[in-house]
Amino acid sequence: MTSPAPLNGKKALVTGGSRGIGAAAARRLAREGADVAVTYVHGKEAAEEVVRAVEAHGRRAVALCADAADAQEAAGAVHGAAEALEGLDVLVNNAALGLMQPLENMSLDDVDRLIAVNIRGVFLASQAAAALMAPGGRIITVGSCITARVPGPGATLYAMSKSAVVGLTKALARELSGRGITAHVVHPGPIDTDMNPAAGPFASDQAAMTAFGRYGTAEEVASAIAYLARPEAMYMTGTELSVDGGYAA
């Protein structure tokens, strides 16, 4: 029988945790017993709301301003979270950019920034976290269903970046297994968030691509993240877990 607080005593960092999937993951981890740090870039008030939600579960929480596009801040946020929470057991790499536009319209600045956030930032945060984690540590990265199925034009750069973190995750799984640290990637499908609302102009087409014919919720993705952080998931590593409503089926 699963404990009502299977993550009791664990310390987690959720990057990009001020809204959407990140905020839902922070709240879910706290509900299951973890102390939680979140990072934000512009959404300070939203991040502070997440902090209050975590504290309402009786857990410690802190919001850290950190831009994943900045190499020092990407790694520094991990150290800041570990210092504030007195350790780190779970890293959720959620901060990302979702640039969708025609290939010919993408500038070098677009390419550099998206790679800096979606790939380099994930690598640097994972590298910093792995150096701090004890056996039982978890590195969980939010990927995308677009790694399995690209439904149309405009997603070249984004699909490349999310495919890169799949390779990173599998390599981390091999490299860190001897230390008892696991690595996973969770692939959301169309999820109702500020960035991709279920009432948006392209929502009906995206929902129709799923087996259920609907958008998912941030909470449904958060439940998968929380499961991978629990003790019973210790024999899983290098896993790609899709929460996409059958989008890639």
Sequence and secondary structure as in RCSB ss.txt:
>XXXX:A:sequence
MTSPAPLNGKKALVTGGSRGIGAAAARRLAREGADVAVTYVHGKEAAEEVVRAVEAHGRRAVALCADAADAQEAA
GAVHGAAEALEGLDVLVNNAALGLMQPLENMSLDDVDRLIAVNIRGVFLASQAAAALMAPGGRIITVGSCITARV
PGPGATLYAMSKSAVVGLTKALARELSGRGITAHVVHPGPIDTDMNPAAGPFASDQAAMTAFGRYGTAEEVASAI
AYLARPEAMYMTGTELSVDGGYAA
>XXXX:A:secstr
   SSTTTT EEEETTTTSHHHHHHHHHHHHTT EEEEEESS HHHHHHHHHHHHTTT  EEEEE  TTSHHHHH
HHHHHHHHHHTS  EEEE         GGG  HHHHHHHHIIIIIHHHHHHHHHHHH  TT EEEEE  GGGT  
 STT HHHHHHHHHHHHHHHHHHHHHGGGT EEEEEEE SEESSSS TTSTTHHHHHHTSSSSS EEHHHHHHHH
HHHHSGGGTT  SEEEEESTTTT 
